[in-house]
Amino acid sequence: MKKSTSAIVTTTCVGMAMGAAAYMMSGSHSVRNKTKKLKKSTGRALRQAGEFINNVSYMIK
């Protein structure tokens, strides 16, 4: 009886540790995706601003 209880506790602890590790890894991946999206949207905004400036300068000429 004592061995089965010990095995259940050990399995539960290992499962919790693996779950925590998976959660931490998924969180860092999410930060990476957010950084990529931010860079992409910033680049897009800069391109649009450049096009706007080009259009305004073309109208002034």
N, C-alpha and C positions, 0 to 999 in steps of 0.2 A: 504494500500500500504506500509506503514511504517513497519507494523508487518511482512509482507512477506519478505521484504528486511532484516530485523533484523534476521529472521529465516534462511535465506540463508547465511548470514555472520556467524552466530553461527554454522551452519552445516559445512560450509567450514573450519572454525577454528578447530572444533572438528576433522574433517577428516584429516586435516594437522597434528594435534597433534598425532593422532593415527598412521598415516603414519610414522612420525618421530620416534615414540616409536618402531614400528615394524622394522624399518630400524636399529635402535640402537641394538635391540635384535638380529637381524640376523647377525650383525657385530660381536658381542661378541661370537656368536655361531661359526662363521667362525674362529675366533682366537682360540677357543677351538679345532676345527678340525685341524687347522694348528699345534697346539702344540702336539696333538696326533700323527699326521703324522710324525712330527720331532722326537718324542720319538721312534716311531716304526722304522723309518729309521736308527736312531742312534743305536738302539739295534741290528738291522740286520747287520749293518756295523761292530759293535763290535764282533758279532758272527762270521762273515766271517774272520775278522782279527785273531780271536782265532783259527779258523780252519786252516788258512794259517800257523800260527806259529806252530801248531801241526804237519802239514804236513812237514814243513821244519825240525823240530826237529826229525821227524821219518826218513827223508832222511839222516840226519847227523849220526844217530845211525848206 
